[in-house]
């Protein structure tokens, strides 16, 4: 099984790239975000690969970092999500943004992906909500969460969620509140701002 490729970029298409490794060209299907980050033809490329072997073909799927590959696998664990839909989702959302979308139960974020409708988006959000909690906390405590899937949420998002958990909030509630806060604050929000906004998200629920 091929797990990683390092070589020269030979050609790029709508959803694929050809990587020349020692004179052998490997056709690798990639998310749009990965393709947009590749160098010009002839440039050095390293991709982390998921290999799918079927009776009639072998497909390679390439990612810029191991965490993207892990979320590609997780997405396909959801009923109705195949490799094409998983690539489409990762093509419009980074793994960190995907965790935020799951935390905030943001269907609109997922339906930006070509071919992903509201029903499928809702299923992804529902089935992966519990898996996003340990990812945001930077923990692989659950055996069904790959350790690498936690990596992209480490930093401000993970620290803010951990802070709310330490204050006594349930991990799922903390993740949802910080996810909604992050959506409102946008990229670059620091831990303090996320915690403050997250507490604001939780306050109305406490009054009910």
C-alpha positions in Angstrom: 0.0 0.0 0.0 1.3 3.5 -0.9 1.2 5.8 2.1 3.3 8.7 0.9 4.7 10.1 -2.4 7.6 12.5 -2.9 8.5 13.6 -6.4 8.1 16.2 -9.1 4.7 17.6 -10.2 4.1 16.5 -13.8 0.6 17.6 -14.5 -2.6 18.9 -12.8 -6.3 18.4 -13.7 -9.6 19.3 -12.2 -9.4 16.8 -9.3 -6.1 15.1 -9.9 -2.3 15.5 -10.1 0.4 13.3 -11.6 3.5 13.0 -9.5 6.7 11.8 -11.1 8.6 9.6 -8.7 11.8 8.2 -10.2 10.3 8.3 -13.7 7.0 6.7 -12.7 3.9 8.9 -13.0 1.4 8.4 -10.2 -2.2 9.7 -10.8 -3.4 11.0 -7.4 -6.9 12.4 -6.7 -6.8 15.4 -4.4 -9.1 18.0 -2.7 -9.3 21.3 -4.5 -7.5 23.0 -1.6 -4.5 20.7 -2.0 -4.3 21.1 -5.8 -4.4 24.9 -5.4 -1.4 24.8 -3.1 0.8 22.7 -5.4 3.9 24.3 -7.1 4.3 24.8 -10.8 5.0 21.8 -13.0 8.4 20.5 -12.2 8.3 21.5 -8.5 8.9 19.2 -5.6 5.8 17.7 -4.1 5.1 15.6 -1.0 1.6 14.0 -0.6 0.3 11.7 2.1 -1.7 9.0 0.4 -4.7 6.9 1.0 -4.8 3.9 -1.3 -8.1 2.3 -2.3 -7.9 -1.1 -3.9 -10.8 -2.5 -5.8 -11.3 -5.4 -8.1 -11.2 -3.2 -11.2 -8.9 -0.4 -10.1 -6.4 1.1 -7.6 -7.0 4.7 -6.7 -4.6 7.0 -4.9 -5.9 10.0 -2.9 -3.4 12.7 -1.9 -3.3 15.2 1.0 -1.0 17.9 2.2 -0.9 16.6 5.8 -1.7 13.3 7.6 -4.7 14.9 9.4 -6.5 15.6 6.1 -6.1 12.0 5.2 -7.5 10.9 8.6 -10.6 13.1 8.2 -11.0 11.7 4.6 -11.3 8.3 6.2 -13.6 9.6 9.0 -15.9 11.3 6.5 -16.3 8.0 4.5 -17.5 6.3 7.7 -20.7 8.3 7.3 -23.4 6.5 5.3 -23.7 8.0 1.9 -20.3 9.7 1.9 -18.0 8.2 -0.7 -14.5 9.3 -1.7 -15.9 11.9 -4.1 -18.0 13.6 -1.5 -15.2 13.4 1.1 -12.8 15.1 -1.3 -15.3 17.7 -2.1 -15.8 18.6 1.6 -12.1 18.7 2.2 -11.8 20.8 -0.9 -13.8 23.7 0.6 -13.0 23.2 4.3 -9.7 22.8 6.1 -9.7 20.2 8.8 -9.8 23.0 11.4 -12.8 24.6 9.7 -14.5 21.2 9.4 -14.2 20.7 13.1 -15.7 24.1 13.7 -18.6 23.4 11.3 -19.3 20.1 13.0 -19.1 21.8 16.4 -21.5 24.6 15.3 -23.7 22.1 13.4 -23.3 24.4 10.4 -24.9 22.7 7.4 -24.3 25.6 5.2 -20.6 25.2 5.5 -20.8 21.6 4.2 -23.2 22.3 1.5 -20.6 24.6 -0.1 -19.0 21.3 -1.3 -20.2 20.3 -4.8 -22.6 17.3 -4.6 -23.2 17.7 -0.8 -26.9 18.5 -0.2 -28.6 19.5 3.1 -29.6 15.9 4.0 -26.1 14.5 3.5 -24.6 17.5 5.4 -27.0 17.0 8.3 -26.0 13.3 8.5 -22.3 14.2 8.5 -22.8 16.7 11.3 -24.8 14.3 13.3 -22.6 11.2 13.0 -19.3 13.0 13.4 -20.3 15.4 16.3 -19.0 13.0 19.0 -15.8 12.4 17.0 -15.0 16.1 16.8 -15.0 16.5 20.6 -11.8 14.6 21.2 -10.3 16.1 18.1 -10.9 19.7 19.3 -9.5 18.7 22.7 -6.3 17.3 21.1 -7.1 13.8 22.5 -7.2 10.4 21.0 -8.8 8.8 24.0 -11.5 7.2 21.9 -10.2 4.3 19.8 -12.2 5.3 16.8 -10.4 8.7 16.6 -7.1 8.6 14.8 -4.5 10.4 16.8 -3.5 12.6 13.8 -7.1 13.8 13.4 -6.6 15.8 16.6 -3.7 17.8 15.3 -5.4 20.6 13.3 -7.6 21.7 16.2 -4.7 22.2 18.6 -4.1 25.9 19.3 -6.7 28.5 20.0 -9.7 26.4 19.3 -8.6 23.4 21.3 -7.3 25.6 24.2 -10.6 27.4 24.4 -12.6 24.2 24.4 -10.3 22.8 27.1 -10.8 26.0 29.2 -14.6 25.6 29.2 -14.3 21.9 30.0 -12.1 22.8 33.0 -14.8 25.2 34.1 -17.2 22.3 34.3 -19.0 22.4 31.0 -19.6 19.1 29.1 -17.1 18.6 26.3 -19.9 18.5 23.6 -21.4 21.7 25.0 -18.0 23.4 25.1 -17.2 22.4 21.6 -20.5 23.6 20.3 -20.2 27.0 22.0 -16.6 27.5 20.9 -17.5 26.4 17.4 -20.2 28.9 17.1 -18.0 31.6 18.6 -15.3 30.8 16.1 -17.7 31.1 13.3 -18.7 34.6 14.4 -15.2 35.8 15.2 -13.6 34.5 12.1 -10.0 33.3 11.6 -7.3 34.6 13.9 -9.4 34.9 17.0 -7.3 34.4 20.1 -8.0 32.1 23.0 -9.3 34.8 25.3 -11.8 36.1 22.7 -13.0 32.6 21.9 -13.5 31.8 25.7 -15.5 35.1 26.2 -17.7 34.5 23.2 -18.1 30.8 24.1 -19.3 31.7 27.5 -21.7 34.1 25.9 -23.1 31.3 23.7 -23.6 29.1 26.8 -25.2 31.8 29.0 -28.6 31.7 27.2 -28.8 27.9 27.6 -28.1 28.2 31.3 -31.0 30.6 31.8 -33.5 28.2 30.1 
